[in-house]
Amino acid sequence: MSEFTDEQIKRYSRHIILPEVGGKGQKKLLKAKVFLVGAGGLGSPAAYYLAAVGVGKIGIADMDTVDLSNLQRQILHSNKDLDYSKALSAKETLEDLNPDVEVVPYTERLISENIIDIIKDYDVVLDGSDNFPTRYLVNDACVLLGKPLSHGSIFRFEGQATTIVPGKGPCYRCIFETPPPPDLVPSCQEAGVLGVLPGVIGVIQATEVIKLILGKGDLLIGELLLYDSLKMDFKKLNVRRNPECPICGENPTIKELIDYEEFCQVHF
């Protein structure tokens, strides 16, 4: 894209006047391709803002349908979308927000057999999944492909985020070497989640993705950001790359994707 239309100049004017973004940065955003895992609590705010800023292509994967209990936090969907595909609902919402954006919905579950083919042509991956098998799957696929990955997760009143750039810092496995036993980690359905919490973490993830695309600012590489909404407290933990990590270490033992449900002892 060599020139902006009059409508784009007006739409992105607040970006274009920022020296750190400008016309060149906005063109980078319009050419960027971002893949989101999940159109739920984290994926909703992340996708909404990525579309608003003009990320040119957004892939969004979610096999679930919209439930009334989702609407307390999943802002991509509304009452009219109940029992409708979350991925398709996301596409309609985002393209209505910004017609510059191409949204590609994926309604199948991401598994070892399909994830590489799905994400290989995207520039950045944002993981908003809510289960450990998917988190390890997405991490390992991104490491094998050398794709930057924004990770976020939430629980009750607390959230965390980090940015993974293969070769430049630790991966998800370096930080969380093994998944917790399934019976020790209740789901949001079982434990609850404050409605605004995923908005905070999802927007942080989107911010990291935008900075990655623009090549600006300091990223959460080697840092785990922790947020406690009850205390309104942010903390950063320094995390290191594990030289013995089975996927990104000096002598990796995982050279292709494995059975992640078995690894996490979780069965869908």
C-alpha positions in Angstrom: 0.0 0.0 0.0 1.8 3.2 -1.2 -0.8 5.8 -0.2 -3.6 6.1 2.4 -7.2 6.9 1.4 -8.8 10.0 2.8 -10.8 7.7 5.1 -7.7 5.9 6.4 -5.9 9.2 7.0 -8.9 10.2 9.2 -9.3 6.8 10.8 -5.6 6.5 11.8 -4.8 10.2 12.3 -4.0 9.7 16.0 -1.4 7.1 15.0 0.0 9.0 12.1 0.8 12.0 14.3 2.7 9.9 16.7 6.5 10.0 15.8 6.9 6.4 17.0 4.2 5.2 14.6 3.7 7.7 11.7 2.7 6.7 8.2 5.4 4.1 8.0 4.3 2.4 11.2 0.6 2.5 10.1 1.5 0.8 6.8 3.3 -1.9 8.8 0.2 -2.5 10.8 -2.0 -2.7 7.7 0.4 -5.2 6.2 0.7 -7.3 9.4 -0.9 -10.7 9.9 -1.8 -11.7 13.5 -3.3 -15.0 14.6 -5.4 -15.2 17.8 -6.0 -18.4 19.7 -9.4 -17.9 21.3 -12.3 -15.4 20.8 -13.2 -15.4 24.5 -12.2 -13.3 27.5 -8.6 -12.5 26.4 -9.1 -12.8 22.6 -12.1 -10.4 22.6 -10.4 -7.2 23.8 -7.1 -8.1 22.1 -8.8 -8.7 18.7 -11.0 -5.6 19.1 -8.1 -3.3 19.6 -5.9 -5.0 16.9 -8.7 -4.5 14.4 -9.3 -0.9 15.6 -5.6 0.0 15.0 -5.7 -1.5 11.5 -3.9 -4.8 11.6 -4.5 -6.0 8.1 -5.2 -9.6 8.6 -6.5 -11.3 11.8 -6.9 -15.0 12.1 -9.0 -16.1 15.0 -9.6 -19.7 16.1 -12.3 -20.8 18.5 -14.4 -24.0 18.2 -17.0 -22.9 20.8 -20.3 -21.2 20.5 -21.4 -18.1 22.5 -23.1 -18.8 25.8 -25.0 -16.3 28.0 -22.3 -16.7 30.7 -19.7 -15.4 28.3 -21.2 -12.0 27.9 -20.0 -10.8 31.3 -16.5 -10.4 29.8 -16.3 -11.5 26.1 -17.0 -8.2 24.4 -16.8 -9.5 20.8 -20.2 -11.1 21.3 -23.7 -10.0 22.2 -27.2 -11.4 22.9 -27.9 -11.8 19.2 -24.9 -14.2 19.0 -26.1 -16.8 21.6 -25.4 -20.3 20.4 -23.5 -18.9 17.4 -19.9 -19.7 16.5 -17.5 -17.4 18.5 -15.1 -17.3 15.5 -17.8 -16.2 13.1 -19.3 -13.8 15.6 -15.8 -12.3 16.0 -15.4 -11.9 12.3 -18.6 -10.0 11.9 -17.9 -7.7 14.9 -14.3 -6.9 13.8 -15.1 -6.3 10.2 -18.0 -4.0 11.2 -15.6 -2.1 13.4 -12.9 -1.7 10.7 -13.6 -2.7 7.0 -9.8 -2.4 6.3 -9.3 -5.6 8.3 -9.6 -9.1 6.8 -10.7 -11.6 9.5 -10.3 -15.3 8.9 -12.3 -17.5 11.3 -11.2 -21.0 12.2 -13.9 -23.1 13.9 -11.9 -26.3 14.3 -9.9 -27.2 17.4 -6.2 -26.5 17.1 -4.3 -29.8 17.4 -0.8 -31.0 16.6 -1.9 -32.1 13.1 -3.2 -28.8 11.9 -1.7 -25.9 13.9 1.6 -25.6 11.8 -0.3 -25.3 8.5 -2.7 -22.7 10.1 -0.2 -20.3 11.7 2.8 -20.6 9.4 1.8 -17.6 7.3 1.0 -15.3 10.2 3.6 -12.8 11.6 2.7 -13.0 15.3 0.5 -15.3 17.5 -1.5 -14.2 20.5 -2.6 -17.0 22.8 -5.8 -16.3 24.7 -6.6 -20.0 25.4 -7.9 -21.2 28.7 -6.3 -24.6 29.0 -2.8 -26.0 29.4 -2.8 -28.5 26.4 -3.5 -25.6 24.0 -0.9 -23.3 25.7 1.9 -25.9 25.4 0.8 -26.7 21.8 0.8 -23.1 20.7 4.2 -22.5 22.4 5.8 -25.5 20.8 4.4 -24.7 17.4 5.6 -21.1 17.6 9.1 -22.1 18.8 9.4 -24.7 15.9 8.3 -22.0 13.4 10.3 -19.1 15.0 7.1 -17.1 15.5 6.7 -14.4 18.2 4.1 -15.3 20.7 2.1 -13.1 23.2 0.9 -15.2 26.2 -1.8 -14.2 28.6 -3.8 -16.0 31.3 -6.3 -15.1 33.9 -7.7 -16.6 37.2 -10.4 -15.1 39.4 -8.9 -11.6 40.1 -5.3 -12.2 38.8 -3.7 -12.2 35.4 -0.3 -12.6 33.8 1.3 -11.9 30.5 4.7 -12.4 28.8 6.1 -12.1 25.3 8.0 -15.0 23.8 10.4 -14.4 20.9 12.2 -17.7 20.0 15.9 -17.3 20.3 15.7 -14.1 22.3 14.3 -15.2 25.6 12.5 -18.0 27.5 9.6 -19.8 26.0 6.4 -20.9 27.9 8.1 -24.2 28.8 11.1 -22.4 30.3 8.8 -20.6 32.7 6.3 -23.5 33.3 8.3 -26.6 32.8 5.4 -29.0 33.5 1.7 -28.4 33.7 0.0 -28.6 37.1 -2.2 -31.7 37.9 -5.6 -31.2 36.3 -7.5 -31.5 39.6 -5.5 -28.6 41.1 -6.5 -26.0 38.5 -10.2 -25.2 38.4 -11.5 -23.6 35.2 -13.2 -20.1 35.0 -16.5 -21.9 35.1 -15.6 -23.5 38.4 -13.6 -20.7 40.0 -15.1 -17.5 38.4 -13.3 -14.5 36.9 -13.8 -10.8 37.4 -15.4 -9.5 34.2 -12.9 -6.7 33.6 -9.8 -8.7 34.3 -9.4 -10.3 30.8 -9.9 -6.8 29.4 -6.8 -5.6 31.1 -4.6 -8.6 30.2 -6.0 -8.9 26.7 -5.2 -5.2 26.0 -1.7 -5.7 27.4 -1.2 -8.6 25.0 -2.5 -6.5 22.1 0.0 -3.7 23.1 2.9 -6.2 22.9 1.8 -7.4 19.5 1.6 -3.8 18.2 5.0 -3.0 19.5 6.4 -6.2 17.9 4.9 -5.1 14.6 6.3 -1.6 14.9 9.6 -2.6 16.3 9.2 0.0 19.1 9.4 0.0 22.9 10.5 -2.6 25.4 8.8 -6.0 25.2 8.0 -8.5 28.0 10.8 -10.8 26.8 12.3 -12.5 29.8 9.7 -10.9 32.1 6.4 -12.3 33.5 4.0 -9.4 34.2 1.7 -10.2 37.1 -1.5 -8.2 37.8 -3.7 -8.4 41.0 -6.9 -6.5 40.4 -8.0 -6.5 44.0 -4.8 -4.8 45.1 -4.4 -2.8 41.8 -0.8 -4.1 41.8 1.5 -4.9 38.9 4.7 -6.8 39.4 7.4 -8.0 37.0 9.3 -11.2 37.5 12.5 -11.8 35.6 12.5 -15.2 33.9 15.4 -16.9 32.2 15.7 -19.2 29.2 16.3 -22.8 30.4 19.3 -24.3 28.5 17.8 -27.7 29.2 14.3 -26.7 27.9 13.0 -29.7 25.8 11.8 -27.4 23.0 14.1 -24.3 22.9 17.1 -25.4 24.9 20.6 -26.2 23.6 19.8 -29.9 22.9 16.0 -30.0 22.3 14.3 -33.3 22.6 11.0 -32.2 21.2 11.5 -31.8 17.5 7.9 -32.2 16.4 4.5 -31.6 18.0 3.4 -34.2 20.6 0.1 -35.4 22.2 -0.6 -32.4 24.5 -3.7 -33.8 26.1 -1.7 -36.8 27.2 1.2 -34.5 28.3 -1.2 -32.5 30.5 -3.2 -35.5 31.5 -6.3 -33.7 30.2 -8.9 -35.2 27.9 -11.5 -33.2 26.1 
